[in-house]
C-alpha cells in the first residue's frame, strides 16, 4: 500500500459524493488465485491462455507473481429492500469507478464544477456517457439544473495531479459562486460546446445532452436523475496520448487516473499493476 490519507468532510449538494478534505491512494495487489475446497485445483493464465495451475501476471520482465487465497469463508446475502447499508455496499462493491469532474454553466453564466462517481461510458457507436446525479435533500444539484437548461457540459477525467483542487469543488457554496475560482482551477475553451473545460484535466470530453431519466424510490420520491450525453469531442494532452494517428488511446500509466471505491477512498489506476490479455 502507498501512503494513505483519510478523506473526511461535509457532503456537497453540488457533487454526487463528498470528496472530504484529503484523498487516500491505495496500491493494487497481484491478482489472487482461488483454491477450491481441499482439492486446491485452480486455473491459471499463461501466454494469455487458461491452463491448470495458478494465475500468472505476465509483466514486462516475464516474472510470474502469484498469490493463493484459501476459500475458508461462506457466502452472505443482502436483500436491498430491507438492508440499511445499500449506499455503502453499492459504492464498495462496484469499484473502482471513474470520477467525472463536470463543468457546467448556469443561466447567469456562473461556471459550476463538481465531482461525480456514478459515471460511465455507455457505448462507442455513438459515443455515449452517463452520470447518475442524486438529489440532495430533495433538491436538484446545480450541475443537473445547468445541464437540463443548457443541454451541454464537459466531462473532465480526474487524475492524481489535481485531486486536491477537485476536492475543494465538493464544498457547499451558493449557486452564484464558481467552484473553479474557489479551487484555483484554470479553464480552456471548448470547441463544440459553450462550457469551458479544465486545463488541469489531461482528458476532457465535450458532451451534449441526449436524454434524462428521473429515478423514483419505492415511496415514489424522485431521488436521482440519470443524464445521458453524446461525446462530441475528446481533448487529450499529448503527455498522456498513445496509440497511432488513426487509433489514438490514452496511456493508463501516464494518465494516472484516480477512481472512487468504498467509503471516502480513492484508488489510483495502473501503477505498473495492469494485466493485458487477448480475447479468446
C-alpha positions as a printed NumPy array, in Angstrom:
array([[  0.   ,   0.   ,   0.   ],
       [  1.118,   3.516,  -0.729],
       [  0.718,   6.249,   1.834],
       [ -2.951,   6.838,   2.563],
       [ -4.87 ,   9.848,   3.86 ],
       [ -8.399,   9.628,   5.227],
       [-10.869,  11.65 ,   3.243],
       [-13.343,  13.37 ,   5.55 ],
       [-15.587,  16.341,   5.037],
       [-19.1  ,  17.728,   4.561],
       [-21.454,  16.45 ,   1.939],
       [-21.683,  18.632,  -1.104],
       [-25.023,  19.46 ,  -2.666],
       [-23.203,  20.026,  -5.95 ],
       [-21.43 ,  16.693,  -6.193],
       [-22.666,  13.145,  -6.092],
       [-20.312,  12.245,  -3.248],
       [-18.241,  14.36 ,  -0.869],
       [-14.553,  14.46 ,  -1.62 ],
       [-13.774,  15.487,   2.008],
       [-10.557,  17.222,   2.882],
       [ -7.953,  14.852,   1.505],
       [ -7.666,  11.64 ,  -0.503],
       [ -6.433,   8.098,   0.075],
       [ -4.361,   6.386,  -2.573],
       [ -4.144,   2.619,  -2.37 ],
       [ -1.813,   0.407,  -4.334],
       [ -3.253,  -2.515,  -6.222],
       [ -2.327,  -6.096,  -5.34 ],
       [ -1.44 ,  -9.044,  -7.577],
       [ -4.392, -10.969,  -8.913],
       [ -5.398, -13.766,  -6.499],
       [ -5.548, -17.47 ,  -7.183],
       [ -8.725, -19.029,  -5.862],
       [ -8.22 , -22.534,  -4.478],
       [-11.472, -24.502,  -4.312],
       [-12.062, -26.658,  -1.24 ],
       [ -9.375, -29.156,  -0.315],
       [ -8.534, -30.13 ,  -3.871],
       [ -6.558, -26.895,  -4.436],
       [ -7.497, -27.106,  -8.115],
       [ -7.472, -23.763,  -9.883],
       [ -6.922, -22.173, -13.271],
       [ -4.025, -20.067, -14.375],
       [ -3.252, -17.695, -17.241],
       [ -0.018, -18.181, -19.171],
       [  0.615, -16.561, -22.53 ],
       [ -2.995, -15.358, -22.477],
       [ -4.379, -18.942, -22.205],
       [ -6.238, -20.556, -19.34 ],
       [ -4.318, -23.592, -18.047],
       [ -4.248, -25.599, -14.821],
       [ -2.046, -24.289, -12.037],
       [ -2.486, -20.687, -10.891],
       [ -2.825, -17.109, -12.138],
       [  0.36 , -15.691, -13.62 ],
       [  0.671, -11.974, -14.41 ],
       [  2.841, -11.593, -17.491],
       [  4.709,  -8.412, -16.589],
       [  7.29 ,  -6.846, -18.833],
       [ 10.039,  -8.717, -17.016],
       [  8.212, -12.   , -17.509],
       [  8.286, -12.656, -13.76 ],
       [  5.266, -14.601, -12.51 ],
       [  3.575, -13.033,  -9.486],
       [  1.149, -15.426,  -7.801],
       [ -0.824, -15.406,  -4.577],
       [ -3.06 , -18.186,  -3.265],
       [ -6.207, -17.482,  -1.271],
       [ -7.901, -20.321,   0.595],
       [-11.695, -20.103,   0.366],
       [-12.475, -20.842,   4.005],
       [-15.372, -18.405,   4.431],
       [-19.017, -18.581,   3.499],
       [-21.451, -16.572,   1.395],
       [-23.709, -13.932,   2.95 ],
       [-26.546, -12.352,   1.01 ],
       [-28.264,  -8.989,   1.482],
       [-31.772,  -8.024,   0.432],
       [-31.584,  -4.453,  -0.865],
       [-35.233,  -3.851,   0.038],
       [-34.522,  -4.366,   3.742],
       [-30.812,  -3.695,   4.333],
       [-29.854,  -0.324,   5.81 ],
       [-26.439,  -0.018,   4.159],
       [-27.396,  -0.034,   0.489],
       [-25.252,   3.019,  -0.26 ],
       [-22.129,   1.707,   1.465],
       [-22.444,  -1.722,  -0.1  ],
       [-23.006,  -0.298,  -3.561],
       [-20.005,   2.034,  -3.682],
       [-17.68 ,  -0.563,  -2.152],
       [-18.849,  -3.442,  -4.378],
       [-18.923,  -1.595,  -7.708],
       [-15.367,  -0.28 ,  -7.759],
       [-13.265,   1.402,  -8.89 ],
       [-15.496,   3.91 , -10.644],
       [-14.215,   6.736, -12.862],
       [-14.673,  10.212, -11.457],
       [-16.142,  12.875, -13.699],
       [-15.36 ,  16.397, -12.582],
       [-18.159,  18.066, -14.503],
       [-18.073,  21.679, -15.601],
       [-21.441,  23.195, -16.471],
       [-22.75 ,  26.722, -16.841],
       [-25.784,  28.373, -15.278],
       [-28.27 ,  30.699, -16.989],
       [-26.418,  33.572, -15.289],
       [-23.096,  32.444, -16.724],
       [-21.651,  31.034, -13.49 ],
       [-19.254,  28.151, -14.166],
       [-20.078,  25.242, -11.877],
       [-17.658,  22.412, -11.174],
       [-18.47 ,  19.228,  -9.244],
       [-17.243,  15.607,  -8.998],
       [-19.426,  12.571,  -9.724],
       [-18.563,   8.884,  -9.471],
       [-21.885,   7.398, -10.594],
       [-20.358,   7.741, -14.04 ],
       [-19.608,   5.535, -17.031],
       [-19.121,   5.005, -20.759],
       [-22.266,   3.521, -22.316],
       [-21.28 ,   2.937, -25.927],
       [-18.871,   3.98 , -28.674],
       [-21.259,   3.971, -31.645],
       [-22.463,   6.55 , -30.93 ],
       [-20.063,   7.622, -28.132],
       [-22.314,   7.971, -25.088],
       [-21.582,   8.628, -21.408],
       [-23.873,   8.737, -18.402],
       [-23.928,  10.29 , -14.937],
       [-26.269,   9.414, -12.08 ],
       [-26.912,  12.729, -10.322],
       [-28.6  ,  12.204,  -6.964],
       [-30.778,  14.899,  -5.46 ],
       [-29.579,  16.494,  -2.231],
       [-32.213,  16.852,   0.459],
       [-34.85 ,  16.701,  -2.254],
       [-33.279,  19.455,  -4.356],
       [-31.577,  19.252,  -7.732],
       [-27.862,  19.944,  -7.708],
       [-26.574,  22.871,  -9.73 ],
       [-24.909,  20.51 , -12.221],
       [-28.234,  18.862, -13.075],
       [-30.052,  22.193, -13.276],
       [-27.39 ,  23.573, -15.599],
       [-27.364,  20.515, -17.861],
       [-31.154,  20.5  , -18.157],
       [-31.032,  24.175, -19.127],
       [-28.046,  24.359, -21.493],
       [-28.012,  20.722, -22.752],
       [-24.202,  20.856, -22.548],
       [-21.339,  20.038, -20.178],
       [-17.717,  18.896, -20.076],
       [-16.691,  15.567, -18.517],
       [-13.178,  16.18 , -17.111],
       [-11.347,  12.987, -16.095],
       [ -9.709,  13.11 , -12.663],
       [ -6.059,  12.175, -12.169],
       [ -3.614,  12.297,  -9.261],
       [ -2.077,  15.68 , -10.027],
       [ -5.182,  17.72 ,  -9.192],
       [ -7.163,  15.693,  -6.651],
       [ -6.761,  18.42 ,  -4.033],
       [ -8.353,  21.057,  -6.259],
       [-11.149,  18.68 ,  -7.253],
       [-11.752,  18.049,  -3.568],
       [-12.342,  21.749,  -2.983],
       [-15.065,  21.673,  -5.639],
       [-17.163,  19.49 ,  -3.323],
       [-17.691,  22.328,  -0.857],
       [-21.25 ,  23.534,  -0.359],
       [-21.383,  27.054,  -1.748],
       [-24.062,  29.32 ,  -3.123],
       [-25.045,  28.869,  -6.77 ],
       [-23.569,  32.302,  -7.505],
       [-20.072,  31.076,  -6.54 ],
       [-17.895,  29.266,  -9.065],
       [-16.026,  26.294,  -7.634],
       [-13.494,  26.728, -10.421],
       [-12.446,  30.049,  -8.906],
       [-12.742,  28.688,  -5.377],
       [-10.372,  25.805,  -6.135],
       [ -7.962,  27.895,  -8.162],
       [ -8.506,  25.792, -11.271],
       [ -7.847,  27.038, -14.792],
       [-10.006,  26.708, -17.874],
       [ -9.571,  26.316, -21.608],
       [-12.201,  26.964, -24.281],
       [-14.212,  24.102, -25.708],
       [-14.89 ,  23.877, -29.424],
       [-18.348,  22.327, -29.796],
       [-19.982,  23.431, -26.549],
       [-20.067,  26.773, -24.755],
       [-18.905,  25.319, -21.425],
       [-15.149,  25.652, -20.732],
       [-13.054,  22.6  , -19.882],
       [-10.461,  22.326, -17.102],
       [ -6.842,  22.908, -18.075],
       [ -5.681,  20.605, -15.268],
       [ -7.545,  17.657, -16.786],
       [ -5.343,  15.717, -19.193],
       [ -8.5  ,  14.283, -20.777],
       [-11.792,  16.131, -21.25 ],
       [-14.961,  15.153, -23.105],
       [-17.313,  17.742, -24.554],
       [-20.861,  16.424, -24.133],
       [-24.288,  17.27 , -25.491],
       [-27.462,  16.058, -23.816],
       [-29.213,  13.065, -25.388],
       [-31.702,  12.147, -22.683],
       [-32.505,  12.24 , -18.976],
       [-34.279,   9.644, -16.869],
       [-35.755,  10.505, -13.483],
       [-35.466,   7.701, -10.922],
       [-38.013,   7.271,  -8.129],
       [-37.656,   5.178,  -4.976],
       [-40.236,   2.717,  -3.665],
       [-42.011,   5.552,  -1.844],
       [-42.451,   7.428,  -5.119],
       [-39.851,  10.066,  -4.282],
       [-37.597,  11.448,  -7.013],
       [-34.073,  10.592,  -5.821],
       [-31.83 ,  10.584,  -8.889],
       [-31.69 ,  11.744, -12.477],
       [-29.623,   9.766, -14.96 ],
       [-28.1  ,  12.036, -17.583],
       [-27.011,  10.577, -20.936],
       [-24.741,  12.606, -23.161],
       [-23.095,  12.242, -26.536],
       [-19.36 ,  12.89 , -26.634],
       [-18.85 ,  15.345, -29.49 ],
       [-15.152,  15.972, -28.925],
       [-12.243,  14.471, -26.981],
       [ -9.406,  16.665, -25.728],
       [ -6.286,  14.642, -24.827],
       [ -2.992,  16.192, -23.722],
       [ -0.059,  14.848, -25.727],
       [  1.739,  13.89 , -22.492],
       [ -0.781,  11.057, -21.981],
       [ -1.545,  10.273, -25.611],
       [ -0.515,   6.941, -27.108],
       [ -1.511,   4.694, -29.993],
       [ -1.454,   5.878, -33.593],
       [ -2.859,   8.811, -35.54 ],
       [ -5.668,   6.564, -36.791],
       [ -6.266,   4.835, -33.45 ],
       [ -5.24 ,   7.134, -30.587],
       [ -5.561,   5.921, -26.988],
       [ -4.909,   7.299, -23.505],
       [ -1.874,   5.827, -21.743],
       [ -3.011,   4.417, -18.384],
       [  0.328,   4.752, -16.61 ],
       [  0.97 ,   8.297, -17.812],
       [ -2.569,   9.491, -17.147],
       [ -2.607,   8.284, -13.516],
       [ -6.382,   8.121, -13.28 ],
       [ -7.952,   8.216,  -9.837],
       [-11.136,   6.187,  -9.329],
       [-13.622,   6.043,  -6.482],
       [-14.008,   2.955,  -4.303],
       [-15.787,   2.357,  -0.991],
       [-16.179,   4.875,   1.791],
       [-14.133,   8.015,   1.162],
       [-11.278,   6.207,  -0.559],
       [ -9.795,   6.86 ,  -3.968],
       [ -7.772,   4.339,  -5.926],
       [ -5.013,   5.147,  -8.422],
       [ -5.328,   3.05 , -11.56 ],
       [ -2.353,   1.427, -13.226],
       [  0.805,   1.862, -11.131],
       [  2.512,  -0.933, -13.037],
       [ -0.118,  -3.475, -11.996],
       [ -2.096,  -3.588, -15.231],
       [ -2.622,  -7.047, -16.749],
       [ -3.199,  -7.316, -20.503],
       [ -4.551, -10.399, -22.252],
       [ -6.02 , -11.101, -25.651],
       [ -9.664, -12.023, -26.013],
       [-10.244, -15.709, -26.76 ]])
